[in-house]
């Protein structure tokens, strides 16, 4: 939601620094993720978020690039005439966003949510660095896979991988039509 709202403002409103924010996102896409880990580690340690589940919420990489560009292209494809008509009917900026613009980009938001969930579910690097005292299932599978390389029980590892994949598979099955409609819409607008 946050990324969608910020992208909407950057895309649809003219203000000082608008192009700077857009270019900043593009520049940030060029930086390697590993290059920013030491600074992120220091920030989380200073704020007291080390080994806290809040890291899973705060480390979502909002405005990190690809999601921003996807949302930006969706908002660019929506005509501003919808907002102008709403303003004539006495709507304010929040009404325009929540009642007109956000529902129009909801397919993109849902696809980004699904892919973001799957990415966060399978991520073990952030957990191994910032939450080593509170491991997740994916981190446990990573550690177990490393032990299997030295002669561990690979059958148990594959059983764990199968169990870890179930939520992602169920989520995809439930929302596959939404994903395919968004991909289809994106191809037509091209």
TIVODREN-747594 format. One record per residue: x, y, z of N, C-alpha, C in turn. Coordinates in pm, whole numbers. Layout:
BEGIN
SITE, n.c1, n.c2, n.c3, ca.c1, ca.c2, ca.c3, c.c1, c.c2, c.c3
SITE, X, Y, Z, X, Y, Z, X, Y, Z
...
// end
This chain:
BEGIN
SITE, n.c1, n.c2, n.c3, ca.c1, ca.c2, ca.c3, c.c1, c.c2, c.c3
SITE, 82, -120, 0, 0, 0, 0, 86, 126, 0
SITE, 189, 127, 86, 276, 245, 95, 341, 274, -40
SITE, 392, 171, -102, 458, 189, -231, 361, 238, -337
SITE, 239, 187, -333, 138, 231, -428, 103, 378, -408
SITE, 88, 420, -285, 52, 560, -257, 165, 655, -296
SITE, 287, 621, -262, 400, 707, -297, 419, 713, -449
SITE, 405, 600, -513, 418, 597, -659, 310, 681, -724
SITE, 189, 676, -671, 80, 758, -725, 114, 906, -717
SITE, 164, 950, -603, 199, 1091, -585, 312, 1130, -681
SITE, 414, 1046, -691, 527, 1078, -780, 482, 1079, -925
SITE, 390, 993, -962, 347, 982, -1101, 247, 1090, -1141
SITE, 152, 1121, -1054, 40, 1204, -1096, 45, 1350, -1053
SITE, 128, 1384, -957, 133, 1522, -908, 265, 1587, -945
SITE, 258, 1714, -984, 378, 1790, -1018, 424, 1864, -893
SITE, 548, 1840, -852, 605, 1908, -736, 756, 1911, -751
SITE, 818, 1999, -673, 963, 2009, -676, 1023, 1880, -622
SITE, 1114, 1824, -693, 1178, 1701, -650, 1115, 1575, -707
SITE, 1011, 1590, -787, 943, 1473, -844, 1040, 1391, -930
SITE, 1112, 1458, -1018, 1206, 1386, -1105, 1324, 1333, -1025
SITE, 1362, 1405, -920, 1470, 1357, -834, 1432, 1225, -768
SITE, 1308, 1215, -716, 1263, 1090, -653, 1261, 975, -752
SITE, 1210, 1002, -872, 1206, 898, -975, 1348, 852, -1008
SITE, 1438, 947, -1029, 1576, 912, -1062, 1647, 845, -946
SITE, 1610, 880, -823, 1668, 816, -706, 1633, 667, -702
SITE, 1509, 636, -737, 1468, 495, -741, 1546, 421, -849
SITE, 1561, 483, -965, 1638, 421, -1073, 1783, 401, -1030
SITE, 1841, 502, -964, 1979, 491, -915, 1991, 380, -812
SITE, 1893, 371, -723, 1898, 268, -618, 1892, 128, -677
SITE, 1828, 114, -792, 1823, -17, -858, 1962, -61, -903
SITE, 2051, 34, -927, 2184, 0, -975, 2278, -42, -861
SITE, 2242, -9, -737, 2327, -44, -623, 2308, -192, -587
SITE, 2416, -262, -565, 2401, -402, -522, 2339, -409, -383
SITE, 2254, -507, -362, 2187, -523, -233, 2289, -546, -123
SITE, 2391, -625, -152, 2490, -657, -51, 2567, -532, -9
SITE, 2580, -435, -98, 2651, -312, -65, 2583, -229, 42
SITE, 2453, -244, 56, 2380, -166, 156, 2361, -241, 288
SITE, 2405, -366, 296, 2385, -444, 418, 2457, -387, 540
SITE, 2582, -341, 530, 2646, -287, 651, 2572, -167, 709
SITE, 2525, -77, 623, 2452, 39, 675, 2317, -3, 733
SITE, 2249, -98, 669, 2122, -147, 724, 2145, -215, 859
SITE, 2253, -288, 871, 2284, -356, 997, 2304, -254, 1109
SITE, 2377, -149, 1080, 2402, -45, 1181, 2273, 26, 1220
SITE, 2188, 53, 1123, 2060, 121, 1153, 1973, 32, 1240
SITE, 1957, -95, 1203, 1872, -185, 1282, 1927, -205, 1423
SITE, 2060, -210, 1433, 2120, -226, 1565, 2099, -101, 1650
SITE, 2113, 17, 1590, 2095, 143, 1664, 1950, 163, 1707
SITE, 1856, 120, 1624, 1714, 136, 1656, 1666, 28, 1752
SITE, 1740, -81, 1763, 1703, -189, 1853, 1613, -293, 1790
SITE, 1622, -309, 1658, 1538, -406, 1589, 1606, -540, 1562
SITE, 1730, -556, 1609, 1798, -683, 1586, 1720, -794, 1657
SITE, 1703, -906, 1589, 1628, -1022, 1640, 1485, -986, 1677
SITE, 1425, -899, 1599, 1285, -860, 1619, 1205, -896, 1494
SITE, 1084, -948, 1510, 1002, -979, 1392, 966, -855, 1311
SITE, 981, -737, 1367, 951, -614, 1292, 1044, -595, 1173
SITE, 1157, -663, 1173, 1248, -654, 1058, 1180, -707, 933
SITE, 1095, -807, 948, 1025, -862, 832, 932, -758, 769
SITE, 886, -664, 849, 797, -558, 799, 880, -441, 746
SITE, 983, -402, 819, 1059, -283, 782, 1157, -306, 669
SITE, 1198, -427, 646, 1298, -454, 542, 1233, -496, 411
SITE, 1120, -436, 378, 1048, -476, 257, 1099, -409, 132
SITE, 1198, -321, 145, 1256, -254, 28, 1153, -173, -49
SITE, 1076, -93, 21, 980, -6, -46, 1055, 92, -134
SITE, 999, 119, -247, 1060, 208, -346, 1198, 161, -389
SITE, 1210, 30, -404, 1341, -25, -436, 1364, -42, -585
SITE, 1267, -24, -667, 1293, -34, -809, 1183, -99, -889
SITE, 1189, -231, -898, 1099, -302, -988, 953, -278, -952
SITE, 917, -291, -825, 777, -269, -785, 736, -125, -812
SITE, 825, -31, -783, 796, 110, -810, 770, 131, -959
SITE, 854, 73, -1044, 838, 92, -1188, 711, 27, -1240
SITE, 674, -88, -1185, 550, -153, -1226, 430, -66, -1188
SITE, 429, -19, -1064, 318, 67, -1020, 318, 199, -1098
SITE, 435, 252, -1125, 446, 378, -1199, 385, 361, -1338
SITE, 415, 251, -1405, 360, 229, -1540, 210, 210, -1535
SITE, 158, 145, -1431, 13, 130, -1419, -54, 265, -1399
SITE, 2, 348, -1311, -56, 480, -1287, -44, 569, -1410
SITE, 65, 557, -1484, 81, 636, -1607, -25, 599, -1710
SITE, -70, 474, -1710, -168, 429, -1809, -311, 473, -1774
SITE, -332, 524, -1653, -464, 572, -1613, -476, 719, -1645
SITE, -580, 754, -1717, -600, 893, -1757, -632, 980, -1635
SITE, -576, 1100, -1633, -601, 1195, -1525, -742, 1253, -1534
SITE, -811, 1228, -1645, -948, 1278, -1662, -1044, 1217, -1559
SITE, -1015, 1097, -1512, -1096, 1038, -1406, -1088, 1124, -1280
SITE, -969, 1168, -1247, -951, 1252, -1128, -1016, 1388, -1148
SITE, -1002, 1444, -1266, -1064, 1575, -1292, -1216, 1568, -1280
SITE, -1274, 1460, -1330, -1420, 1443, -1317, -1460, 1430, -1171
SITE, -1380, 1360, -1093, -1410, 1346, -951, -1395, 1480, -878
SITE, -1294, 1558, -916, -1276, 1691, -854, -1396, 1781, -885
SITE, -1449, 1771, -1005, -1569, 1849, -1041, -1687, 1809, -954
SITE, -1694, 1679, -918, -1802, 1629, -833, -1769, 1645, -684
SITE, -1677, 1735, -652, -1644, 1774, -514, -1565, 1667, -438
SITE, -1492, 1583, -507, -1406, 1486, -439, -1274, 1553, -402
SITE, -1215, 1508, -293, -1082, 1559, -256, -976, 1461, -305
SITE, -851, 1492, -276, -741, 1408, -326, -745, 1266, -269
SITE, -786, 1253, -143, -795, 1120, -82, -907, 1039, -147
SITE, -1019, 1102, -176, -1128, 1032, -244, -1084, 983, -381
SITE, -1014, 1068, -454, -967, 1030, -587, -875, 909, -578
SITE, -785, 911, -481, -692, 799, -469, -763, 671, -426
SITE, -840, 679, -316, -897, 557, -259, -1018, 504, -336
SITE, -1094, 591, -400, -1216, 545, -469, -1199, 526, -618
SITE, -1097, 587, -678, -1082, 577, -823, -950, 511, -862
SITE, -840, 574, -822, -709, 527, -869, -668, 393, -810
SITE, -677, 379, -678, -633, 255, -614, -712, 133, -663
SITE, -845, 140, -674, -915, 23, -729, -873, -11, -872
SITE, -833, 89, -950, -791, 62, -1088, -657, -11, -1095
SITE, -572, 10, -996, -442, -59, -995, -441, -178, -901
SITE, -557, -215, -847, -564, -326, -753, -510, -458, -811
SITE, -531, -489, -939, -468, -612, -992, -316, -610, -980
SITE, -255, -497, -1008, -109, -487, -995, -67, -497, -849
SITE, -141, -433, -760, -109, -439, -617, -119, -583, -568
SITE, -224, -654, -611, -240, -792, -565, -128, -882, -617
SITE, -87, -863, -741, 23, -943, -795, 153, -911, -723
SITE, 178, -783, -695, 299, -746, -622, 295, -799, -479
SITE, 175, -803, -420, 163, -860, -287, 194, -1009, -288
SITE, 140, -1080, -386, 162, -1225, -394, 309, -1256, -418
SITE, 369, -1189, -515, 511, -1215, -542, 599, -1169, -425
SITE, 560, -1060, -358, 633, -1016, -241, 624, -1115, -127
SITE, 504, -1171, -108, 487, -1273, -3, 573, -1394, -30
SITE, 572, -1440, -154, 652, -1558, -188, 801, -1528, -170
SITE, 842, -1408, -210, 982, -1371, -192, 1023, -1364, -46
SITE, 936, -1306, 38, 966, -1295, 181, 958, -1432, 248
SITE, 868, -1515, 204, 853, -1648, 263, 979, -1731, 239
SITE, 1037, -1717, 120, 1152, -1798, 83, 1286, -1735, 119
SITE, 1285, -1614, 172, 1410, -1544, 198, 1477, -1594, 326
SITE, 1604, -1618, 316, 1679, -1660, 434, 1797, -1568, 464
SITE, 1838, -1485, 367, 1955, -1400, 388, 1928, -1294, 496
SITE, 1816, -1223, 486, 1783, -1122, 586, 1773, -1184, 724
SITE, 1713, -1301, 731, 1695, -1369, 859, 1831, -1408, 918
SITE, 1919, -1460, 834, 2050, -1504, 885, 2134, -1387, 935
SITE, 2113, -1269, 881, 2192, -1153, 923, 2129, -1080, 1040
SITE, 1999, -1055, 1032, 1933, -968, 1129, 1855, -1042, 1238
SITE, 1819, -1168, 1214, 1735, -1242, 1309, 1791, -1380, 1337
SITE, 1917, -1391, 1368, 1976, -1523, 1387, 1923, -1595, 1510
SITE, 1865, -1524, 1605, 1807, -1588, 1723, 1661, -1628, 1702
SITE, 1601, -1584, 1592, 1460, -1616, 1562, 1451, -1670, 1419
SITE, 1502, -1790, 1395, 1504, -1842, 1258, 1364, -1872, 1205
SITE, 1351, -1861, 1076, 1226, -1895, 1008, 1242, -2031, 941
SITE, 1134, -2079, 881, 1138, -2208, 814, 1238, -2208, 699
SITE, 1240, -2102, 620, 1333, -2098, 506, 1478, -2095, 553
SITE, 1505, -2024, 661, 1642, -2021, 716, 1681, -2160, 768
SITE, 1588, -2226, 834, 1614, -2361, 882, 1642, -2457, 768
SITE, 1568, -2443, 657, 1594, -2528, 541, 1730, -2497, 479
SITE, 1768, -2370, 479, 1901, -2334, 428, 2011, -2399, 512
SITE, 1999, -2390, 644, 2098, -2450, 733, 2100, -2602, 715
SITE, 1981, -2662, 704, 1974, -2807, 687, 2034, -2848, 553
SITE, 2013, -2768, 449, 2071, -2800, 318, 2223, -2796, 324
SITE, 2277, -2700, 398, 2422, -2693, 414, 2475, -2816, 487
SITE, 2400, -2865, 586, 2442, -2985, 659, 2428, -3109, 573
SITE, 2329, -3109, 483, 2311, -3226, 395, 2428, -3241, 298
SITE, 2496, -3133, 269, 2613, -3141, 181, 2725, -3224, 245
SITE, 2722, -3231, 377, 2825, -3308, 448, 2773, -3444, 491
SITE, 2669, -3492, 426, 2622, -3626, 454, 2498, -3632, 541
SITE, 2415, -3532, 537, 2291, -3532, 614, 2183, -3613, 546
SITE, 2067, -3619, 607, 1954, -3694, 554, 1878, -3607, 455
SITE, 1898, -3632, 326, 1835, -3548, 224, 1686, -3574, 213
SITE, 1636, -3689, 254, 1493, -3716, 248, 1417, -3622, 342
SITE, 1471, -3598, 459, 1407, -3505, 553, 1412, -3363, 496
SITE, 1521, -3329, 431, 1533, -3196, 369, 1425, -3176, 263
SITE, 1405, -3273, 175, 1305, -3260, 70, 1163, -3259, 127
SITE, 1141, -3329, 236, 1011, -3323, 303, 988, -3181, 358
SITE, 1091, -3120, 415, 1080, -2982, 464, 1056, -2884, 351
SITE, 1123, -2903, 238, 1102, -2816, 122, 958, -2828, 73
SITE, 906, -2949, 71, 767, -2969, 28, 671, -2898, 122
SITE, 691, -2911, 252, 604, -2843, 349, 617, -2691, 337
SITE, 737, -2642, 313, 757, -2497, 301, 694, -2442, 174
SITE, 680, -2525, 71, 624, -2480, -55, 471, -2474, -53
SITE, 408, -2543, 40, 261, -2551, 41, 193, -2414, 47
SITE, 232, -2321, 138, 163, -2190, 139, 177, -2114, 7
SITE, 293, -2121, -56, 312, -2051, -184, 227, -2114, -294
SITE, 219, -2244, -295, 138, -2312, -396, -10, -2280, -378
SITE, -57, -2283, -253, -197, -2251, -224, -228, -2107, -264
SITE, -138, -2015, -230, -158, -1875, -265, -165, -1857, -416
SITE, -78, -1925, -488, -81, -1914, -633, -209, -1973, -691
SITE, -253, -2086, -640, -376, -2148, -690, -496, -2057, -667
SITE, -501, -1995, -550, -613, -1906, -518, -616, -1781, -605
SITE, -498, -1730, -642, -493, -1603, -713, -435, -1613, -853
SITE, -436, -1730, -912, -376, -1743, -1045, -452, -1664, -1150
SITE, -585, -1654, -1138, -661, -1575, -1235, -625, -1428, -1227
SITE, -607, -1376, -1106, -567, -1237, -1088, -431, -1212, -1151
SITE, -339, -1304, -1128, -205, -1289, -1185, -212, -1290, -1337
SITE, -284, -1384, -1394, -290, -1395, -1539, -364, -1276, -1602
SITE, -468, -1224, -1535, -537, -1106, -1588, -444, -986, -1588
SITE, -364, -971, -1484, -272, -857, -1478, -165, -870, -1585
SITE, -113, -989, -1608, -13, -1009, -1712, -77, -981, -1848
SITE, -200, -1025, -1867, -270, -1002, -1993, -295, -853, -2014
SITE, -340, -783, -1909, -366, -639, -1920, -237, -564, -1950
SITE, -129, -603, -1885, -2, -537, -1908, 46, -554, -2051
SITE, 18, -672, -2109, 58, -696, -2247, -24, -615, -2346
SITE, -153, -597, -2319, -239, -521, -2410, -203, -374, -2406
SITE, -178, -320, -2285, -149, -177, -2274, -18, -143, -2341
SITE, 77, -241, -2337, 211, -227, -2390, 237, -105, -2462
// end
